[in-house]
Amino acid sequence: MSRRFNDLTVIDTPRVDESLRYASSLAAVGVLVSREPVVTRAFAHWLDKRLTEADADAVISIGAAHKVAYIDPKWPVVHVADALFGPLVDYYPKYRPLNGRSRRIGNALQRQLINRNQPILLTSDWAARSAAEYYNVPNDRFEVAPLGANFDLEPAPCERTSQGDKLKLLFVGYDWPRKGGPLVLKVFKELRRHLGDAELHIVGCKPAESFGVEGVVHHGHLSKTDPAQAALLESLFRESSFLFMPSQQEAFGLVYCEACAFGLPSIARDTGGVSAIIKNGENGLLFDADADVETYVAGIREGWADEQRYLAMTRAARAAFENRLRWHVWGATIEAQIRALGQRDDDD
């Protein structure tokens, strides 16, 4: 954004956000602290003062509905999210214990933001469709704008000329169960029976069930802020055959965008907003939500057996990054929305 606007002020609340993350565990007993009126009104009061000090012309809210919903209506807001409150709490199991009060105040806050009649950008057709249905508003109330891959410096293109001598699968995620880790391991074991030298590289966690499995390599947590660890992570993206993360729930999935940046096709489950990133047979393999181990094994073997088809997927993955899944593209959409808001205010 700083490349598009001369005067950009970042208003962040890291300490409060960290406290709210800890408090989010209360969702298990029915309470969502971040949507409590005392919290949302305090955010609004504080932000109004900060925005006045910054002499802001517009506000870009990234997943911060609880912070901006009740700010002064004079501030034009472009809100960005991977899903809105109602569909999100119905989708993720961790929110199912929420009590009626937390759901009511959360939905009231979300409707407040919708009723501002200012742009709301969602990352997928799934998010836009589910929001329109849940809040009973027209589909065109929301615009779809996928986020970009999370890099300070974009990876240089590097076209693959061969698929390599062995199948290397890469899993990247902290939440092994929700990200589909148990399924990954079952599929890998079957693939290993057919392709004796296949490898599975696991980043972000060290699940006990994967130890002792031949062909599995554990890398643990790799920090992008540590040069050596960042270099290892990049080499895994460049040298693997597929990113394999069949999440049980995934509102979007930035790691799929990151894989595309390296020309790495993804294997994923068709759930939530994943299909906004992965197009089956183009830049990866997208399986039905209820697909079993045998279906994954057959699909992966078929995709891997045809080298030209596989190489076409690697090229399509990089093209998807360059054309759809990079911050430059997302930033152009945000800029257009902000300038349209300014024009609308001038017309008024």
C-alpha positions as a Markdown table, in Angstrom:
| # | Residue | x | y | z |
|---|---|---|---|---|
| 1 | Met | 0.0 | 0.0 | 0.0 |
| 2 | Ser | 2.9 | 2.4 | 0.7 |
| 3 | Arg | 3.8 | 2.1 | -3.0 |
| 4 | Arg | 0.3 | 3.3 | -4.0 |
| 5 | Phe | -0.4 | 6.0 | -1.4 |
| 6 | Asn | 2.1 | 8.7 | -0.4 |
| 7 | Asp | 0.8 | 8.9 | 3.2 |
| 8 | Leu | 0.1 | 5.6 | 4.9 |
| 9 | Thr | -0.3 | 5.1 | 8.6 |
| 10 | Val | -0.3 | 1.6 | 10.1 |
| 11 | Ile | -2.4 | 1.5 | 13.3 |
| 12 | Asp | -1.6 | -1.8 | 15.1 |
| 13 | Thr | -2.6 | -3.2 | 18.5 |
| 14 | Pro | -0.2 | -6.1 | 19.0 |
| 15 | Arg | -0.5 | -6.3 | 22.8 |
| 16 | Val | -4.2 | -6.2 | 22.8 |
| 17 | Asp | -4.4 | -8.7 | 19.9 |
| 18 | Glu | -2.2 | -11.1 | 21.8 |
| 19 | Ser | -4.4 | -10.8 | 24.9 |
| 20 | Leu | -7.5 | -11.5 | 22.7 |
| 21 | Arg | -5.8 | -14.5 | 21.2 |
| 22 | Tyr | -5.2 | -15.9 | 24.7 |
| 23 | Ala | -8.8 | -15.1 | 25.6 |
| 24 | Ser | -10.1 | -16.8 | 22.5 |
| 25 | Ser | -9.8 | -20.1 | 24.3 |
| 26 | Leu | -13.0 | -19.0 | 26.1 |
| 27 | Ala | -14.8 | -19.9 | 22.9 |
| 28 | Ala | -14.7 | -23.4 | 24.2 |
| 29 | Val | -17.0 | -22.4 | 27.0 |
| 30 | Gly | -19.2 | -20.2 | 24.8 |
| 31 | Val | -17.7 | -16.7 | 25.0 |
| 32 | Leu | -16.0 | -14.8 | 22.3 |
| 33 | Val | -14.2 | -11.9 | 24.1 |
| 34 | Ser | -13.2 | -10.0 | 20.9 |
| 35 | Arg | -16.9 | -9.4 | 20.2 |
| 36 | Glu | -17.9 | -8.2 | 23.7 |
| 37 | Pro | -19.3 | -4.7 | 23.6 |
| 38 | Val | -16.8 | -3.3 | 26.1 |
| 39 | Val | -14.0 | -4.5 | 23.8 |
| 40 | Thr | -15.5 | -3.3 | 20.5 |
| 41 | Arg | -16.6 | 0.1 | 21.8 |
| 42 | Ala | -13.1 | 0.6 | 23.3 |
| 43 | Phe | -11.5 | -0.2 | 20.0 |
| 44 | Ala | -13.9 | 2.3 | 18.2 |
| 45 | His | -13.2 | 5.1 | 20.7 |
| 46 | Trp | -9.4 | 4.6 | 20.5 |
| 47 | Leu | -9.4 | 4.3 | 16.7 |
| 48 | Asp | -11.5 | 7.4 | 16.3 |
| 49 | Lys | -8.8 | 9.3 | 18.1 |
| 50 | Arg | -6.0 | 7.8 | 16.2 |
| 51 | Leu | -7.7 | 8.4 | 12.8 |
| 52 | Thr | -8.3 | 12.0 | 13.7 |
| 53 | Glu | -4.6 | 12.4 | 14.6 |
| 54 | Ala | -3.6 | 10.8 | 11.3 |
| 55 | Asp | -6.1 | 13.0 | 9.4 |
| 56 | Ala | -7.2 | 9.8 | 7.6 |
| 57 | Asp | -9.0 | 9.9 | 4.3 |
| 58 | Ala | -9.9 | 6.2 | 4.3 |
| 59 | Val | -9.4 | 3.0 | 6.4 |
| 60 | Ile | -8.3 | -0.4 | 5.2 |
| 61 | Ser | -9.4 | -3.0 | 7.7 |
| 62 | Ile | -7.7 | -6.4 | 7.4 |
| 63 | Gly | -9.8 | -9.0 | 9.3 |
| 64 | Ala | -10.5 | -6.3 | 11.9 |
| 65 | Ala | -14.3 | -6.1 | 11.9 |
| 66 | His | -14.4 | -6.0 | 15.8 |
| 67 | Lys | -12.2 | -2.9 | 15.7 |
| 68 | Val | -13.8 | -0.9 | 13.0 |
| 69 | Ala | -17.5 | -1.8 | 13.0 |
| 70 | Tyr | -18.4 | 1.0 | 15.5 |
| 71 | Ile | -16.0 | 3.8 | 14.5 |
| 72 | Asp | -17.5 | 7.1 | 13.4 |
| 73 | Pro | -19.4 | 6.8 | 10.2 |
| 74 | Lys | -17.5 | 9.7 | 8.7 |
| 75 | Trp | -14.5 | 7.3 | 8.1 |
| 76 | Pro | -14.7 | 5.5 | 4.8 |
| 77 | Val | -13.8 | 1.8 | 5.4 |
| 78 | Val | -12.7 | -0.9 | 3.0 |
| 79 | His | -13.0 | -4.1 | 5.0 |
| 80 | Val | -11.1 | -7.3 | 3.9 |
| 81 | Ala | -11.7 | -10.8 | 5.4 |
| 82 | Asp | -11.6 | -14.4 | 4.5 |
| 83 | Ala | -15.1 | -14.9 | 5.8 |
| 84 | Leu | -17.8 | -13.0 | 7.8 |
| 85 | Phe | -18.7 | -13.8 | 11.3 |
| 86 | Gly | -21.9 | -15.9 | 10.9 |
| 87 | Pro | -20.6 | -18.3 | 8.2 |
| 88 | Leu | -17.2 | -18.5 | 9.9 |
| 89 | Val | -18.5 | -19.7 | 13.3 |
| 90 | Asp | -20.8 | -22.2 | 11.6 |
| 91 | Tyr | -17.9 | -23.5 | 9.6 |
| 92 | Tyr | -15.1 | -24.0 | 12.2 |
| 93 | Pro | -15.8 | -26.6 | 14.9 |
| 94 | Lys | -13.9 | -24.6 | 17.5 |
| 95 | Tyr | -16.7 | -22.0 | 17.5 |
| 96 | Arg | -19.6 | -24.4 | 17.8 |
| 97 | Pro | -19.8 | -24.1 | 21.6 |
| 98 | Leu | -20.5 | -20.3 | 21.3 |
| 99 | Asn | -23.5 | -19.4 | 23.3 |
| 100 | Gly | -26.5 | -17.5 | 21.9 |
| 101 | Arg | -25.4 | -14.2 | 23.3 |
| 102 | Ser | -22.0 | -14.3 | 21.7 |
| 103 | Arg | -23.5 | -15.2 | 18.4 |
| 104 | Arg | -26.0 | -12.4 | 18.7 |
| 105 | Ile | -23.5 | -9.7 | 19.5 |
| 106 | Gly | -21.1 | -11.0 | 16.9 |
| 107 | Asn | -23.7 | -11.0 | 14.2 |
| 108 | Ala | -24.9 | -7.5 | 15.3 |
| 109 | Leu | -21.4 | -6.2 | 14.9 |
| 110 | Gln | -21.1 | -7.8 | 11.5 |
| 111 | Arg | -24.4 | -6.4 | 10.3 |
| 112 | Gln | -23.2 | -3.0 | 11.5 |
| 113 | Leu | -20.3 | -3.2 | 9.2 |
| 114 | Ile | -22.4 | -4.5 | 6.3 |
| 115 | Asn | -24.9 | -1.6 | 6.8 |
| 116 | Arg | -22.2 | 1.0 | 6.4 |
| 117 | Asn | -22.6 | 0.5 | 2.7 |
| 118 | Gln | -18.9 | 0.6 | 2.1 |
| 119 | Pro | -16.7 | -2.0 | 0.3 |
| 120 | Ile | -16.3 | -5.4 | 1.8 |
| 121 | Leu | -13.7 | -7.6 | 0.0 |
| 122 | Leu | -13.8 | -11.3 | 0.6 |
| 123 | Thr | -11.1 | -13.7 | -0.5 |
| 124 | Ser | -13.3 | -16.3 | -2.2 |
| 125 | Asp | -16.6 | -17.0 | -4.0 |
| 126 | Trp | -17.4 | -19.3 | -1.1 |
| 127 | Ala | -17.0 | -16.5 | 1.5 |
| 128 | Ala | -19.0 | -14.0 | -0.6 |
| 129 | Arg | -21.8 | -16.5 | -1.3 |
| 130 | Ser | -22.1 | -17.7 | 2.3 |
| 131 | Ala | -22.1 | -14.1 | 3.6 |
| 132 | Ala | -24.8 | -13.1 | 1.2 |
| 133 | Glu | -27.0 | -16.1 | 2.1 |
| 134 | Tyr | -26.4 | -15.8 | 5.9 |
| 135 | Tyr | -27.0 | -12.0 | 6.1 |
| 136 | Asn | -29.7 | -12.0 | 3.4 |
| 137 | Val | -28.1 | -9.3 | 1.3 |
| 138 | Pro | -27.5 | -9.2 | -2.5 |
| 139 | Asn | -24.5 | -11.2 | -3.8 |
| 140 | Asp | -23.0 | -8.0 | -5.3 |
| 141 | Arg | -22.7 | -6.5 | -1.8 |
| 142 | Phe | -19.3 | -8.2 | -1.6 |
| 143 | Glu | -16.4 | -8.3 | -4.0 |
| 144 | Val | -14.0 | -11.2 | -4.3 |
| 145 | Ala | -10.3 | -10.4 | -4.0 |
| 146 | Pro | -7.9 | -13.2 | -3.2 |
| 147 | Leu | -5.0 | -12.3 | -0.9 |
| 148 | Gly | -1.5 | -12.5 | -2.1 |
| 149 | Ala | 1.3 | -14.9 | -1.1 |
| 150 | Asn | 3.1 | -13.8 | 2.1 |
| 151 | Phe | 6.6 | -12.7 | 1.0 |
| 152 | Asp | 8.7 | -9.6 | 1.8 |
| 153 | Leu | 10.6 | -10.4 | -1.5 |
| 154 | Glu | 8.8 | -12.4 | -4.1 |
| 155 | Pro | 10.5 | -15.6 | -5.3 |
| 156 | Ala | 12.1 | -15.3 | -8.8 |
| 157 | Pro | 10.5 | -17.6 | -11.4 |
| 158 | Cys | 12.3 | -20.8 | -12.0 |
| 159 | Glu | 10.6 | -23.1 | -14.6 |
| 160 | Arg | 11.0 | -26.8 | -14.0 |
| 161 | Thr | 12.2 | -28.8 | -16.9 |
| 162 | Ser | 11.7 | -32.2 | -15.3 |
| 163 | Gln | 9.7 | -33.6 | -12.4 |
| 164 | Gly | 12.8 | -35.1 | -10.7 |
| 165 | Asp | 13.6 | -38.7 | -9.8 |
| 166 | Lys | 11.2 | -39.2 | -6.9 |
| 167 | Leu | 7.9 | -38.0 | -5.6 |
| 168 | Lys | 8.4 | -35.5 | -2.7 |
| 169 | Leu | 5.4 | -34.3 | -0.8 |
| 170 | Leu | 5.5 | -31.2 | 1.4 |
| 171 | Phe | 3.2 | -30.6 | 4.4 |
| 172 | Val | 3.3 | -27.1 | 6.0 |
| 173 | Gly | 1.1 | -26.4 | 9.0 |
| 174 | Tyr | 1.0 | -26.1 | 12.8 |
| 175 | Asp | -2.4 | -27.8 | 13.3 |
| 176 | Trp | -1.8 | -31.4 | 12.1 |
| 177 | Pro | -5.3 | -32.7 | 12.6 |
| 178 | Arg | -7.2 | -29.7 | 11.1 |
| 179 | Lys | -4.8 | -29.4 | 8.2 |
| 180 | Gly | -5.5 | -33.0 | 7.2 |
| 181 | Gly | -2.2 | -34.4 | 8.5 |
| 182 | Pro | -3.6 | -37.9 | 9.4 |
| 183 | Leu | -5.0 | -38.2 | 5.9 |
| 184 | Val | -1.7 | -37.1 | 4.5 |
| 185 | Leu | 0.2 | -39.8 | 6.4 |
| 186 | Lys | -2.3 | -42.5 | 5.3 |
| 187 | Val | -2.1 | -41.5 | 1.7 |
| 188 | Phe | 1.7 | -41.3 | 1.8 |
| 189 | Lys | 2.1 | -44.8 | 3.2 |
| 190 | Glu | 0.0 | -46.1 | 0.3 |
| 191 | Leu | 2.0 | -44.1 | -2.2 |
| 192 | Arg | 5.2 | -45.4 | -0.7 |
| 193 | Arg | 4.0 | -49.0 | -1.3 |
| 194 | His | 3.7 | -48.1 | -5.0 |
| 195 | Leu | 6.6 | -45.7 | -5.3 |
| 196 | Gly | 9.2 | -47.1 | -3.0 |
| 197 | Asp | 11.4 | -43.9 | -2.8 |
| 198 | Ala | 8.6 | -41.3 | -2.1 |
| 199 | Glu | 9.3 | -38.8 | 0.6 |
| 200 | Leu | 7.1 | -36.7 | 2.9 |
| 201 | His | 8.6 | -33.5 | 4.4 |
| 202 | Ile | 6.7 | -32.1 | 7.4 |
| 203 | Val | 7.1 | -28.5 | 8.4 |
| 204 | Gly | 5.5 | -26.7 | 11.4 |
| 205 | Cys | 4.8 | -29.7 | 13.7 |
| 206 | Lys | 6.2 | -33.0 | 14.7 |
| 207 | Pro | 3.2 | -35.4 | 15.0 |
| 208 | Ala | 4.0 | -38.5 | 17.0 |
| 209 | Glu | 2.2 | -40.8 | 14.6 |
| 210 | Ser | 4.6 | -39.9 | 11.8 |
| 211 | Phe | 7.8 | -40.9 | 13.6 |
| 212 | Gly | 9.3 | -44.2 | 12.5 |
| 213 | Val | 7.5 | -44.0 | 9.2 |
| 214 | Glu | 10.0 | -44.7 | 6.4 |
| 215 | Gly | 10.4 | -41.7 | 4.0 |
| 216 | Val | 9.1 | -39.1 | 6.4 |
| 217 | Val | 11.4 | -36.2 | 7.2 |
| 218 | His | 10.7 | -33.8 | 10.0 |
| 219 | His | 11.8 | -30.1 | 9.9 |
| 220 | Gly | 9.9 | -28.7 | 12.8 |
| 221 | His | 9.1 | -25.0 | 12.9 |
| 222 | Leu | 10.9 | -22.9 | 10.3 |
| 223 | Ser | 10.9 | -19.2 | 10.9 |
| 224 | Lys | 10.9 | -16.8 | 7.9 |
| 225 | Thr | 12.8 | -14.3 | 10.1 |
| 226 | Asp | 15.8 | -16.6 | 10.5 |
| 227 | Pro | 17.9 | -16.5 | 7.3 |
| 228 | Ala | 19.0 | -20.2 | 7.5 |
| 229 | Gln | 15.5 | -21.5 | 8.3 |
| 230 | Ala | 13.9 | -19.3 | 5.6 |
| 231 | Ala | 16.4 | -20.6 | 3.1 |
| 232 | Leu | 15.6 | -24.2 | 4.0 |
| 233 | Leu | 11.9 | -23.5 | 3.7 |
| 234 | Glu | 12.4 | -21.9 | 0.3 |
| 235 | Ser | 14.4 | -24.9 | -0.8 |
| 236 | Leu | 11.6 | -27.3 | 0.3 |
| 237 | Phe | 9.1 | -25.3 | -1.8 |
| 238 | Arg | 11.4 | -25.3 | -4.8 |
| 239 | Glu | 12.4 | -29.0 | -4.6 |
| 240 | Ser | 9.2 | -30.7 | -3.6 |
| 241 | Ser | 6.8 | -32.2 | -6.1 |
| 242 | Phe | 3.5 | -31.2 | -4.4 |
| 243 | Leu | 2.4 | -29.2 | -1.4 |
| 244 | Phe | 0.0 | -31.7 | 0.3 |
| 245 | Met | -2.4 | -30.1 | 2.8 |
| 246 | Pro | -6.0 | -31.4 | 2.6 |
| 247 | Ser | -7.4 | -29.2 | 5.4 |
| 248 | Gln | -10.7 | -30.2 | 7.0 |
| 249 | Gln | -11.6 | -26.5 | 7.2 |
| 250 | Glu | -9.8 | -23.7 | 5.4 |
| 251 | Ala | -11.4 | -20.3 | 4.8 |
| 252 | Phe | -8.6 | -19.4 | 2.3 |
| 253 | Gly | -5.1 | -20.9 | 2.8 |
| 254 | Leu | -2.2 | -18.5 | 2.1 |
| 255 | Val | 0.3 | -21.4 | 2.0 |
| 256 | Tyr | -1.3 | -22.5 | -1.3 |
| 257 | Cys | -0.6 | -19.1 | -2.7 |
| 258 | Glu | 3.0 | -19.4 | -1.5 |
| 259 | Ala | 3.3 | -22.8 | -3.2 |
| 260 | Cys | 2.1 | -21.2 | -6.4 |
| 261 | Ala | 4.8 | -18.6 | -6.2 |
| 262 | Phe | 7.4 | -21.3 | -6.4 |
| 263 | Gly | 5.6 | -23.1 | -9.2 |
| 264 | Leu | 4.6 | -25.9 | -6.8 |
| 265 | Pro | 1.3 | -27.5 | -7.5 |
| 266 | Ser | -0.9 | -28.3 | -4.4 |
| 267 | Ile | -3.0 | -31.3 | -3.4 |
| 268 | Ala | -6.0 | -30.1 | -1.3 |
| 269 | Arg | -9.5 | -30.8 | -0.2 |
| 270 | Asp | -12.3 | -28.8 | -1.8 |
| 271 | Thr | -13.5 | -27.0 | 1.3 |
| 272 | Gly | -14.2 | -23.4 | 2.2 |
| 273 | Gly | -12.3 | -20.9 | 0.0 |
| 274 | Val | -9.6 | -23.3 | -1.2 |
| 275 | Ser | -11.0 | -23.4 | -4.8 |
| 276 | Ala | -10.3 | -19.7 | -5.1 |
| 277 | Ile | -6.6 | -20.7 | -5.2 |
| 278 | Ile | -6.5 | -24.3 | -6.5 |
| 279 | Lys | -8.1 | -25.1 | -9.8 |
| 280 | Asn | -8.3 | -28.9 | -10.2 |
| 281 | Gly | -6.1 | -30.2 | -12.9 |
| 282 | Glu | -4.6 | -26.8 | -13.6 |
| 283 | Asn | -2.4 | -25.6 | -10.7 |
| 284 | Gly | -3.0 | -28.6 | -8.5 |
| 285 | Leu | -5.3 | -31.5 | -7.5 |
| 286 | Leu | -8.5 | -30.6 | -5.7 |
| 287 | Phe | -10.4 | -33.6 | -4.2 |
| 288 | Asp | -14.0 | -33.8 | -3.0 |
| 289 | Ala | -14.5 | -33.1 | 0.7 |
| 290 | Asp | -15.4 | -36.8 | 1.3 |
| 291 | Ala | -12.7 | -38.4 | -0.9 |
| 292 | Asp | -11.1 | -41.4 | 0.7 |
| 293 | Val | -7.5 | -42.5 | 0.8 |
| 294 | Glu | -7.7 | -44.7 | -2.3 |
| 295 | Thr | -9.1 | -41.7 | -4.3 |
| 296 | Tyr | -6.2 | -39.5 | -3.3 |
| 297 | Val | -3.7 | -42.2 | -4.0 |
| 298 | Ala | -5.1 | -42.9 | -7.5 |
| 299 | Gly | -5.4 | -39.2 | -8.3 |
| 300 | Ile | -1.8 | -38.4 | -7.2 |
| 301 | Arg | -0.4 | -41.4 | -9.0 |
| 302 | Glu | -2.2 | -40.4 | -12.2 |
| 303 | Gly | -1.0 | -36.8 | -12.0 |
| 304 | Trp | 2.6 | -37.9 | -11.2 |
| 305 | Ala | 2.7 | -40.6 | -14.0 |
| 306 | Asp | 2.3 | -38.0 | -16.8 |
| 307 | Glu | 5.4 | -35.8 | -16.7 |
| 308 | Gln | 4.1 | -33.3 | -19.3 |
| 309 | Arg | 0.8 | -32.9 | -17.4 |
| 310 | Tyr | 2.7 | -32.4 | -14.1 |
| 311 | Leu | 5.1 | -29.8 | -15.7 |
| 312 | Ala | 2.0 | -27.9 | -17.1 |
| 313 | Met | 0.7 | -27.8 | -13.5 |
| 314 | Thr | 3.9 | -26.2 | -12.3 |
| 315 | Arg | 3.7 | -23.5 | -15.0 |
| 316 | Ala | 0.0 | -22.9 | -14.2 |
| 317 | Ala | 0.9 | -22.6 | -10.5 |
| 318 | Arg | 3.4 | -19.8 | -11.2 |
| 319 | Ala | 1.0 | -18.1 | -13.6 |
| 320 | Ala | -1.8 | -18.2 | -10.9 |
| 321 | Phe | 0.6 | -16.4 | -8.6 |
| 322 | Glu | 1.6 | -13.8 | -11.1 |
| 323 | Asn | -1.9 | -13.1 | -12.3 |
| 324 | Arg | -4.1 | -13.6 | -9.3 |
| 325 | Leu | -2.3 | -14.4 | -6.0 |
| 326 | Arg | 0.2 | -11.7 | -5.4 |
| 327 | Trp | 0.0 | -8.5 | -3.3 |
| 328 | His | 0.4 | -6.3 | -6.4 |
| 329 | Val | -2.9 | -7.6 | -7.8 |
| 330 | Trp | -4.7 | -7.4 | -4.5 |
| 331 | Gly | -3.3 | -3.9 | -3.9 |
| 332 | Ala | -4.6 | -2.7 | -7.2 |
| 333 | Thr | -8.1 | -3.8 | -6.2 |
| 334 | Ile | -7.8 | -2.0 | -2.8 |
| 335 | Glu | -6.6 | 1.2 | -4.5 |
| 336 | Ala | -9.5 | 1.1 | -6.9 |
| 337 | Gln | -12.0 | 0.7 | -4.1 |
| 338 | Ile | -10.4 | 3.6 | -2.1 |
| 339 | Arg | -10.4 | 5.9 | -5.0 |
| 340 | Ala | -14.0 | 5.0 | -5.8 |
| 341 | Leu | -14.9 | 5.9 | -2.2 |
| 342 | Gly | -13.2 | 9.2 | -2.6 |
| 343 | Gln | -15.0 | 9.9 | -5.8 |
| 344 | Arg | -18.3 | 9.0 | -4.1 |
| 345 | Asp | -17.6 | 11.4 | -1.2 |
| 346 | Asp | -16.8 | 14.2 | -3.8 |
| 347 | Asp | -20.1 | 13.5 | -5.6 |
| 348 | Asp | -21.9 | 13.8 | -2.3 |
